[in-house]
Amino acid sequence: MVDALYRYAAGIDLRDQDLLASSLAEDAISDFRPVAAKAAFEYSVLQGRDTLVSVLSASLAGIDTTHTVSNPRVWLEGDTARIEALVEAQDVLQDDHSRHYMMKNRYDVDLSRNGEVWVI
């Protein structure tokens, strides 16, 4: 189950849209508004795997990212699960490495079983 969150982070860091998409359900929803508010910018709720992959890929196109996932706690109930984890993200502008941004936030992730894999 935690693998879905690892695929999500690695998909972003490696700029691998297929890997990122593999972590998401077709109807996935992402709400980064609380995190964005901490950084003083607005971010809309994103809905749908294709939208998430497209928006995340475009918004991070000029940024090198590294994500670290730690302290995952998992609750399983049949074909659904919930994960709470700490995710640290470091973002560095590709054309100016003197500028960077580091965040650590708790992720609350709902998952469902999709065949043999779990998706967000």
C-alpha positions as CSV (number, residue, x, y, z in Angstrom):
1,M,0.0,0.0,0.0
2,V,2.8,2.5,0.9
3,D,4.2,1.7,-2.6
4,A,1.5,3.9,-4.1
5,L,2.8,6.9,-2.2
6,Y,6.4,6.0,-3.1
7,R,5.4,5.7,-6.8
8,Y,3.7,9.1,-6.6
9,A,6.8,10.8,-5.1
10,A,9.2,9.0,-7.5
11,G,7.0,9.8,-10.5
12,I,7.3,13.5,-9.6
13,D,11.1,13.4,-8.9
14,L,12.0,11.3,-12.0
15,R,9.6,13.3,-14.2
16,D,8.0,9.9,-15.1
17,Q,4.4,10.6,-16.0
18,D,3.6,6.9,-16.4
19,L,5.0,6.1,-12.9
20,L,3.1,9.0,-11.5
21,A,-0.1,8.0,-13.2
22,S,0.3,4.4,-12.0
23,S,0.0,5.7,-8.4
24,L,-3.4,7.4,-9.0
25,A,-6.9,6.1,-9.4
26,E,-8.7,7.5,-12.4
27,D,-10.9,9.7,-10.2
28,A,-8.1,10.7,-7.8
29,I,-8.5,14.0,-5.9
30,S,-5.6,16.1,-4.6
31,D,-6.1,19.0,-2.2
32,F,-2.8,20.9,-1.6
33,R,-4.6,24.0,-0.4
34,P,-3.5,23.8,3.2
35,V,0.2,23.3,2.2
36,A,0.0,26.1,-0.4
37,A,-1.5,28.4,2.1
38,K,1.6,27.9,4.3
39,A,3.7,29.0,1.3
40,A,1.4,32.0,0.7
41,F,0.1,30.9,-2.7
42,E,-3.2,29.5,-4.0
43,Y,-3.6,26.0,-5.4
44,S,-6.9,24.5,-6.6
45,V,-8.2,21.1,-5.8
46,L,-7.2,18.8,-8.6
47,Q,-9.5,16.1,-9.8
48,G,-8.8,13.1,-12.1
49,R,-5.6,11.2,-12.8
50,D,-5.0,12.9,-16.1
51,T,-5.5,16.4,-14.6
52,L,-3.2,15.6,-11.7
53,V,-0.4,14.3,-13.9
54,S,-0.7,17.2,-16.3
55,V,-0.8,20.0,-13.7
56,L,1.9,18.5,-11.5
57,S,4.2,17.9,-14.5
58,A,3.6,21.4,-15.9
59,S,3.9,23.3,-12.6
60,L,7.2,21.5,-11.7
61,A,8.7,21.6,-15.2
62,G,11.5,24.1,-14.2
63,I,12.1,22.7,-10.8
64,D,14.3,19.8,-9.6
65,T,12.5,18.0,-6.8
66,T,13.3,15.4,-4.2
67,H,10.6,13.8,-2.1
68,T,11.2,11.7,1.0
69,V,8.4,9.6,2.5
70,S,8.7,8.6,6.1
71,N,6.7,7.3,9.1
72,P,3.9,5.8,7.2
73,R,1.0,4.5,9.2
74,V,-1.5,2.3,7.4
75,W,-5.1,1.4,8.1
76,L,-6.6,-1.4,6.0
77,E,-10.3,-2.2,5.5
78,G,-11.0,-4.7,2.7
79,D,-10.2,-3.1,-0.7
80,T,-9.6,0.4,0.8
81,A,-6.9,1.8,3.0
82,R,-5.7,5.0,4.5
83,I,-2.1,6.2,5.0
84,E,-0.7,9.0,7.1
85,A,2.9,9.8,6.3
86,L,5.4,12.6,6.5
87,V,6.5,13.8,3.1
88,E,9.5,16.1,2.8
89,A,9.9,17.9,-0.5
90,Q,12.9,20.0,-1.6
91,D,12.4,22.1,-4.7
92,V,15.3,23.8,-6.5
93,L,14.9,26.0,-9.5
94,Q,16.8,24.4,-12.4
95,D,18.2,27.7,-13.6
96,D,19.1,29.1,-10.2
97,H,20.2,26.6,-7.6
98,S,20.7,29.3,-5.0
99,R,16.9,29.4,-4.7
100,H,15.2,26.5,-3.1
101,Y,12.2,25.6,-1.0
102,M,11.8,22.8,1.5
103,M,8.6,21.6,3.0
104,K,7.6,18.8,5.3
105,N,3.9,18.0,5.6
106,R,1.7,15.2,6.8
107,Y,0.0,13.5,3.9
108,D,-3.4,11.9,4.5
109,V,-4.0,9.5,1.7
110,D,-7.0,7.3,0.8
111,L,-6.3,4.3,-1.3
112,S,-8.2,1.6,-3.1
113,R,-7.2,-1.7,-4.6
114,N,-6.9,-1.7,-8.4
115,G,-6.3,-5.3,-9.4
116,E,-2.9,-6.2,-7.8
117,V,-1.8,-2.7,-7.0
118,W,-3.0,0.1,-4.7
119,V,-3.8,3.6,-6.0
120,I,-4.4,6.9,-4.4
